């Protein structure tokens, strides 16, 4: 029978997982007190185990009193029965923590999914079912295991150390230093272990998501001739998961080292120092009791702790962060209202809206853009195509707010961009031009330049994998290696600029021929990654594959700009058919 869970409601927005966790525990003092109270029986059993054995040997069997020795062993046996009863009650008290945690996580997942769904048609959270049916239950079970392992170690260690001190302070002096050293090694490794576990789960999740996209889009992939690009991208994700698994396995070795220091080394030290201890008043029974404390109490308890916190605990932390924080991060402010805040700007409306926009490079020149009207919905993907010099980059500059139209208005997320300060424009959109800018510094500095706050390491690694930047990062020596911009190829510089834009929190990404120095496979990987990025995407295309990947296409021809899908433009525009034929001929020539 479990305690009735309290309905605390979801944590307020902006409160971190750590604060929410402390608040959760403070609200369940009664359950924690009951758990600790029943665990005292386990500490008493541990204490009596070594002391009773020492008395049985010294005062009983070695002192010629076997009846007294058997009596002390009987006391130890009764303590085992009492501890078993306490452990059973402790499991019942644990339900007062576990079930309310599950209820809180369920409320969090459901409320987040509902907020996401009502925020707009492009914000449906397809992973909510997995979080609700699998990850919540996994968090519940893992939390119960971690809590019991930590509880058992604490009370067992208290009982064992008190017993060692009762037998002889010298025994405690021999056992305590390596035990503390082993625990320090284990605690120091928890952070890196958690990060490696998070990176591994992110890589595994990204690979699963990629396989789902492949299964759903086989027809489109075949139509666009992107089989090789998709195979390359999937291979990169598989390799990323393999690297993450190897890194995690290397850090798992720290648990073995912690066990060796904490409980294996004390046994060796007790045996080595046994003659000295016996000469200084430690009895044979006390020495035997100390060995029992280390091998029969501390070793199993510490093994359970390292297994629980080192593996299950890091997994639990990762799952809780995903359930509590990630849905909020990936929604970009999803709420019941169509109006939200991006940076310091209140926004709400289509991703891009051009209302009668006209632009010319001079007062007496022919307009490059004339009375253009366009609306791209939130979450949309638009490709801009047309002959060279027709004004595609000019249009990108207008949408980015870098150029001021002669007439009409450009709005991004409902906000007019003309005359906006640079910091407000940066919160609305990110522009990647044809000539990529890379500055001297580390690769990480370049990637996070547009991020107001550093994102989680797993997010950065996922972006590196999705954009195909892994090989370059490995060649440079990792994310914290220095970058020499002149030593980079044009394609490598574009990959860095693309990853920087991908990590930007801006809801609109503008790629102005930003992949022109990449091969078709790398270009396909980059554009597909941006298409899956939360937000909207506008691509100034220079290959037919880019146009085919977009949901909508704007054809600019200087006189009669047209807007539609690839099939619609093929049917009604001779210029678009000419462009497609030119691109296909160029692709064939390139393959030959």
C-alpha positions in Angstrom: 0.0 0.0 0.0 1.5 3.3 -1.0 0.9 6.8 0.3 -1.6 8.8 -1.6 0.3 11.1 -4.0 0.0 14.8 -3.6 -1.0 16.9 -6.5 1.5 19.7 -6.5 0.9 20.7 -10.1 3.6 21.4 -12.6 6.6 23.5 -11.5 6.5 27.1 -12.5 8.1 27.9 -15.9 11.7 28.9 -15.5 12.3 26.9 -12.3 15.2 24.6 -13.0 15.2 20.8 -12.5 17.3 21.1 -9.4 15.0 23.6 -7.7 12.0 21.5 -8.6 13.7 18.4 -7.2 14.5 20.2 -3.8 10.9 21.4 -3.7 9.6 17.9 -4.4 11.7 16.5 -1.5 10.7 19.2 0.9 7.1 18.5 0.3 7.6 14.8 1.3 9.4 15.0 4.6 7.0 12.5 6.2 7.9 9.9 3.5 11.6 10.6 3.9 11.4 10.4 7.7 9.6 7.0 7.5 12.2 5.7 5.0 15.1 6.8 7.3 13.4 5.4 10.4 13.0 1.9 9.1 16.5 2.0 7.7 17.9 2.4 11.2 17.2 -1.3 11.7 19.5 -2.0 8.8 22.3 0.1 10.4 21.8 -1.7 13.7 22.1 -5.1 12.0 25.3 -4.0 10.3 26.7 -2.8 13.6 25.9 -6.0 15.4 27.2 -8.3 12.7 30.9 -7.4 13.3 30.6 -6.7 17.0 28.8 -10.0 17.7 31.3 -12.0 15.7 34.2 -10.3 17.6 32.5 -11.1 21.0 31.7 -14.6 19.9 35.3 -15.3 19.1 37.1 -13.4 21.9 34.7 -14.0 24.8 33.2 -17.3 23.6 35.0 -19.8 21.4 38.6 -18.5 22.0 37.8 -18.0 25.7 36.5 -21.5 26.3 32.9 -20.4 26.4 31.2 -21.9 23.3 27.8 -21.3 24.8 28.5 -17.6 25.0 29.9 -17.7 21.4 26.7 -19.3 20.2 24.6 -16.7 22.1 26.4 -13.8 20.4 25.9 -15.5 17.0 22.2 -15.8 17.9 22.1 -12.1 18.5 23.5 -11.5 15.1 20.9 -13.8 13.6 18.1 -11.9 15.3 19.4 -8.6 14.0 19.2 -10.0 10.4 15.5 -10.8 10.9 14.9 -7.3 12.3 16.8 -5.7 9.4 14.8 -7.8 6.9 11.5 -6.5 8.5 12.8 -2.9 8.3 13.8 -3.3 4.7 10.3 -4.4 3.8 8.8 -1.4 5.6 11.3 0.8 3.9 10.1 -0.3 0.4 6.5 0.7 1.5 7.7 4.1 2.7 9.6 4.5 -0.7 6.2 4.5 -2.5 5.5 7.8 -0.8 8.3 9.3 -2.9 8.2 7.2 -6.1 4.5 7.5 -7.0 4.2 11.3 -6.5 7.3 11.7 -8.7 5.6 9.6 -11.5 2.5 11.8 -11.2 4.5 15.0 -11.4 6.3 13.8 -14.5 3.1 12.7 -16.2 1.5 16.1 -15.5 4.6 17.8 -16.9 4.6 15.7 -20.1 0.9 16.0 -20.7 0.7 19.8 -20.1 3.7 20.4 -22.3 2.3 18.3 -25.1 -1.1 20.1 -24.9 0.6 23.5 -24.9 2.7 22.5 -27.9 -0.3 21.2 -29.8 -2.5 24.3 -29.3 0.4 26.7 -30.2 0.1 25.9 -33.9 -0.2 23.2 -36.5 3.6 23.0 -37.0 4.3 22.4 -33.3 2.8 19.0 -32.6 5.1 17.1 -30.3 5.3 13.6 -31.7 7.6 12.3 -28.9 5.1 12.9 -26.1 3.7 9.4 -26.3 7.2 7.9 -25.9 7.9 10.2 -22.9 4.6 9.3 -21.3 4.6 5.5 -21.8 8.3 4.7 -21.7 10.5 7.5 -20.3 8.2 8.3 -17.3 8.0 4.7 -16.2 11.7 4.3 -16.7 12.4 7.4 -14.5 10.0 6.0 -11.9 11.7 2.6 -11.7 15.2 4.0 -11.9 14.5 6.6 -9.1 13.3 3.8 -6.8 16.4 1.7 -7.4 18.7 4.7 -7.0 17.0 5.8 -3.8 17.2 2.3 -2.2 20.8 1.9 -3.2 21.8 5.3 -1.7 19.7 4.6 1.4 21.3 1.2 1.9 24.9 2.5 1.5 24.4 5.4 3.9 23.0 3.3 6.7 25.2 0.4 6.1 28.3 2.6 6.1 27.2 4.3 9.4 26.7 0.9 11.0 30.0 -0.5 9.8 32.1 2.6 10.7 30.5 2.8 14.1 31.2 -0.9 14.6 34.9 -0.5 13.6 35.2 2.3 16.1 33.6 0.2 18.8 36.0 -2.7 18.2 39.1 -0.4 18.0 39.8 3.1 16.7 42.9 1.7 15.1 40.7 -0.5 12.8 38.8 2.6 11.8 42.1 4.4 11.0 43.1 1.6 8.7 39.8 1.3 6.8 38.5 4.9 6.6 41.2 6.6 4.4 41.0 4.3 1.4 37.2 4.1 1.8 37.0 7.9 1.6 39.5 8.0 -1.3 37.4 5.5 -3.3 34.2 7.5 -2.6 35.9 10.7 -3.8 37.0 9.0 -7.1 33.4 7.8 -7.6 31.8 11.2 -6.9 34.4 13.0 -9.1 33.5 10.7 -12.0 29.7 11.2 -11.7 29.7 14.5 -13.7 31.6 13.2 -16.6 29.6 9.9 -16.5 26.4 11.9 -16.7 27.6 13.9 -19.6 28.7 10.8 -21.5 25.4 9.1 -20.7 23.6 12.2 -22.0 25.6 12.3 -25.2 25.0 8.6 -25.8 21.3 8.9 -25.3 21.2 11.9 -27.6 23.1 10.1 -30.2 20.8 7.0 -29.9 17.7 9.2 -30.0 19.0 11.1 -33.1 19.7 7.8 -34.9 16.2 6.6 -34.1 14.7 9.8 -35.3 16.8 9.6 -38.5 15.5 6.1 -39.2 11.9 7.2 -38.6 12.5 10.1 -41.1 14.0 7.7 -43.6 11.1 5.2 -43.4 8.5 8.0 -43.8 10.3 9.7 -46.6 11.7 6.9 -48.8 9.6 8.1 -51.8 10.8 11.7 -51.6 14.4 10.6 -51.1 14.3 8.4 -54.2 12.6 11.2 -56.2 15.3 13.7 -55.2 18.1 11.3 -55.8 19.3 11.7 -52.2 19.9 8.0 -51.4 23.7 8.5 -51.1 23.3 11.6 -49.1 20.9 9.9 -46.7 23.2 6.9 -46.4 26.1 9.2 -45.6 24.1 11.1 -43.0 22.9 7.9 -41.4 26.4 6.4 -41.3 27.6 9.6 -39.6 24.9 9.2 -36.9 25.8 5.5 -36.4 29.5 6.5 -36.0 28.5 9.2 -33.6 26.6 6.7 -31.4 29.6 4.3 -31.5 31.9 7.1 -30.4 29.5 8.1 -27.6 29.3 4.5 -26.4 33.1 4.1 -26.3 33.5 7.3 -24.4 30.8 6.1 -21.9 32.5 2.7 -21.5 35.9 4.4 -20.8 34.4 6.4 -17.9 32.6 3.3 -16.6 36.1 2.1 -15.6 36.1 4.7 -12.8 33.5 2.5 -10.9 36.0 -0.3 -10.8 38.8 2.0 -9.5 36.4 3.3 -6.8 35.6 -0.2 -5.7 39.2 -1.2 -5.6 40.2 1.8 -3.5 37.2 1.8 -1.1 36.8 -1.9 -0.2 39.5 -4.0 -1.8 42.4 -2.0 -0.6 41.2 -2.0 3.1 41.2 -5.8 3.1 44.8 -5.8 1.9 45.7 -3.2 4.5 44.1 -5.1 7.3 46.0 -8.2 6.4 49.3 -6.3 6.1 48.9 -4.4 9.4 47.5 -7.4 11.3 50.7 -8.2 13.3 51.1 -4.5 14.2 47.4 -4.3 15.2 47.6 -7.4 17.3 50.6 -6.0 19.1 48.7 -2.8 19.9 45.8 -4.4 21.6 43.5 -5.3 18.7 42.1 -8.8 19.4 41.7 -11.6 16.9 38.0 -11.4 17.1 38.0 -7.6 16.5 40.3 -8.2 13.4 37.9 -10.8 12.1 34.9 -8.5 12.7 36.7 -5.7 10.8 37.1 -8.0 7.8 33.5 -8.9 8.0 32.5 -5.3 8.0 34.5 -4.6 4.9 33.7 -7.7 2.8 30.2 -8.5 3.9 28.8 -5.0 4.5 30.7 -2.2 2.8 31.6 -4.1 -0.4 28.0 -5.1 -1.3 26.6 -1.7 -0.3 29.3 0.2 -2.3 28.9 -2.1 -5.3 25.1 -1.4 -5.3 25.8 2.4 -4.9 28.2 2.6 -7.8 26.0 0.5 -9.9 22.9 2.5 -8.9 24.4 6.0 -9.1 27.1 5.4 -11.7 24.8 3.8 -14.3 21.2 4.1 -13.3 21.7 7.5 -11.6 23.3 9.1 -14.6 20.6 7.6 -16.8 18.0 9.0 -14.4 19.4 12.5 -14.5 19.5 12.4 -18.2 15.9 11.2 -18.5 14.6 13.8 -15.9 16.4 16.6 -17.8 14.7 15.5 -21.0 11.3 15.2 -19.4 11.5 18.4 -17.5 13.6 20.8 -19.6 13.9 19.7 -23.2 10.2 20.0 -24.2 10.3 23.6 -23.0 13.5 24.3 -24.9 12.4 22.8 -28.2 9.0 24.5 -28.3 10.5 28.0 -28.6 8.1 29.4 -26.2 5.0 27.4 -27.1 1.9 28.5 -25.2 -1.8 28.9 -25.6 -1.3 32.2 -27.3 -0.1 32.9 -30.8 2.0 35.7 -29.5 5.3 34.9 -27.8 8.7 36.5 -27.0 11.9 36.0 -29.0 14.7 37.7 -27.2 13.3 41.1 -26.2 10.8 41.2 -29.1 7.1 40.2 -28.8 6.3 38.3 -32.0 3.3 36.5 -33.5 2.4 35.9 -37.1 3.7 34.2 -40.2 7.4 33.3 -40.3 8.0 35.7 -43.2 5.5 38.2 -44.7 6.2 40.6 -47.6 3.5 43.1 -48.2 3.9 44.9 -51.6 7.7 45.1 -51.2 9.7 47.1 -53.8 13.4 47.6 -53.8 16.0 49.2 -56.1 19.7 49.8 -55.6 19.4 53.4 -56.6 16.9 56.2 -57.0 17.0 56.0 -60.8 17.5 52.2 -61.3 15.0 49.6 -62.2 13.6 47.9 -59.1 15.1 44.4 -58.4 12.0 43.5 -56.4 8.7 45.0 -57.4 5.5 44.8 -55.4 6.3 41.4 -54.0 3.6 39.8 -51.8 4.5 36.6 -49.9 3.5 34.8 -46.7 5.4 31.8 -45.3 3.7 30.1 -42.4 5.5 29.4 -39.2 7.5 26.2 -39.6 7.5 26.5 -43.4 10.4 25.7 -45.8 10.8 28.0 -48.8 13.3 27.8 -51.7 14.0 31.0 -53.7 15.1 30.3 -57.3 15.7 32.3 -60.4 18.4 33.2 -63.0 21.7 34.6 -61.7 21.5 38.3 -60.8 17.7 38.4 -60.6 17.7 39.5 -57.0 17.6 36.4 -54.8 20.3 37.6 -52.5 18.7 41.0 -52.4 15.5 39.4 -51.2 17.4 37.5 -48.5 18.9 40.9 -47.4 15.4 42.4 -47.2 14.0 39.6 -45.1 17.1 39.8 -42.9 16.5 43.5 -42.3 19.9 44.4 -43.9 18.2 46.3 -46.7 15.4 48.8 -46.4 12.6 48.5 -49.1 11.6 51.5 -51.1 7.9 50.5 -50.6 5.9 48.0 -48.7 6.9 46.2 -45.5 8.8 43.1 -44.5 7.8 41.3 -41.3 9.4 38.3 -39.6 7.1 36.6 -37.1 4.8 39.6 -37.4 7.6 42.1 -36.5 8.6 44.8 -39.1 12.4 44.4 -39.6 13.2 47.7 -41.3 15.2 49.9 -38.9 15.4 47.3 -36.1 18.5 47.3 -33.9 21.0 44.5 -34.7 20.3 42.7 -31.4 16.6 42.5 -32.1 17.2 41.3 -35.7 19.5 38.6 -34.3 16.7 37.3 -32.1 14.4 37.0 -35.1 16.5 35.5 -37.8 19.9 34.1 -38.6 21.5 34.7 -42.1 24.2 32.5 -43.6 25.7 34.2 -46.7 27.6 32.6 -49.5 31.0 33.8 -48.1 31.2 32.2 -44.6 32.9 34.1 -41.8 35.1 32.1 -39.4 37.1 33.9 -36.8 40.3 33.0 -34.9 39.5 31.1 -31.7 38.3 27.7 -30.8 35.8 25.7 -32.8 33.4 25.9 -29.9 33.7 29.7 -29.8 32.8 29.8 -33.5 29.8 27.5 -33.1 28.3 29.2 -30.0 28.9 32.8 -31.2 25.2 33.4 -31.8 24.0 31.6 -28.6 23.1 34.0 -25.7 23.6 31.1 -23.3 25.7 28.0 -23.9 23.5 25.1 -24.9 24.0 21.6 -23.4 27.0 19.7 -24.6 24.7 17.0 -26.1 23.0 19.7 -28.2 26.3 21.0 -29.6 27.5 17.4 -30.4 24.1 16.7 -32.1 24.5 19.8 -34.3 28.0 18.7 -35.2 26.8 15.3 -36.3 23.7 16.6 -38.1 25.7 19.1 -40.2 28.4 16.6 -41.0 31.1 18.6 -39.1 32.4 15.5 -37.2 35.4 14.8 -39.5 36.5 18.4 -39.4 36.2 18.6 -35.6 38.2 15.4 -35.3 40.9 16.7 -37.6 41.2 20.0 -35.7 41.4 18.1 -32.4 37.9 18.6 -30.9 35.5 21.4 -30.1 38.0 23.2 -28.0 40.8 23.1 -30.6 41.9 26.4 -32.2 40.7 27.3 -35.7 43.0 28.9 -38.3 40.6 30.5 -40.7 43.0 30.8 -43.7 43.8 27.0 -43.4 40.1 26.1 -43.9 38.7 25.3 -47.3 35.6 27.2 -48.5 33.4 24.2 -47.8 34.8 23.7 -44.3 34.2 27.4 -43.5 30.6 27.0 -44.7 30.0 24.0 -42.5 31.2 25.9 -39.4 28.9 28.9 -40.4 26.0 26.5 -41.0 26.5 24.8 -37.6 26.7 28.2 -35.9 23.4 29.2 -37.5 21.8 25.9 -36.6 22.6 26.4 -32.9 21.2 30.0 -33.0 17.9 30.4 -31.1 16.5 32.5 -33.9 13.3 31.0 -35.2 14.0 31.9 -38.9 17.1 30.6 -40.8 18.1 32.3 -44.1 20.6 30.3 -46.2 21.8 32.6 -49.1 23.6 30.0 -51.3 25.2 29.0 -48.0 26.0 25.5 -49.3 27.5 26.5 -52.7 31.0 25.1 -51.8 29.6 21.8 -50.6 29.1 18.7 -52.6 25.5 17.6 -53.3 25.6 15.0 -50.5 26.9 17.5 -47.9 24.4 20.1 -49.1 21.5 17.7 -48.8 22.6 16.8 -45.2 22.8 20.4 -44.2 19.4 21.4 -45.7 17.6 18.4 -44.3 19.1 19.2 -40.9 17.8 22.8 -41.1 14.4 21.6 -42.3 14.1 19.5 -39.1 15.3 22.3 -36.9 12.5 24.0 -34.9 11.5 27.1 -36.8 11.3 28.1 -40.4 13.7 28.0 -43.3 14.3 30.1 -46.4 16.9 28.8 -48.9 18.3 30.7 -51.9 18.8 27.6 -54.1 21.4 26.9 -56.7 20.6 23.2 -57.3 17.3 21.5 -58.3 17.6 19.2 -55.2 17.3 22.2 -52.9 14.1 23.3 -54.6 12.6 19.8 -54.5 13.3 19.6 -50.7 11.3 22.7 -50.0 7.6 22.7 -49.3 7.1 25.9 -51.4 9.2 27.6 -54.1 9.4 31.3 -55.0 10.5 31.7 -58.7 11.9 35.2 -59.3 12.1 36.4 -62.9 12.0 40.2 -62.6 8.6 40.6 -64.1 6.2 37.9 -62.9 7.4 36.3 -59.7 5.6 33.0 -59.1 5.0 31.0 -55.9 4.1 27.3 -55.7 5.3 23.8 -55.4 7.8 22.1 -57.6 5.1 20.3 -59.6 2.9 23.5 -59.9 5.8 25.5 -61.3 6.8 22.8 -63.7 3.3 22.8 -65.1 2.9 26.6 -65.5 6.3 28.2 -65.8 8.6 27.8 -68.9 11.4 29.6 -67.0 11.2 27.1 -64.1 11.3 24.2 -66.6 14.4 25.8 -68.2 16.1 26.1 -64.8 15.3 22.5 -63.9 16.7 21.3 -67.2 19.8 23.4 -66.7 20.3 22.1 -63.2 19.8 18.5 -64.3 22.2 18.8 -67.2 24.8 20.3 -64.8 24.3 17.5 -62.4 24.8 14.9 -65.1 27.9 16.7 -66.4 29.3 16.8 -62.8 28.8 13.0 -62.4 30.5 12.3 -65.7 
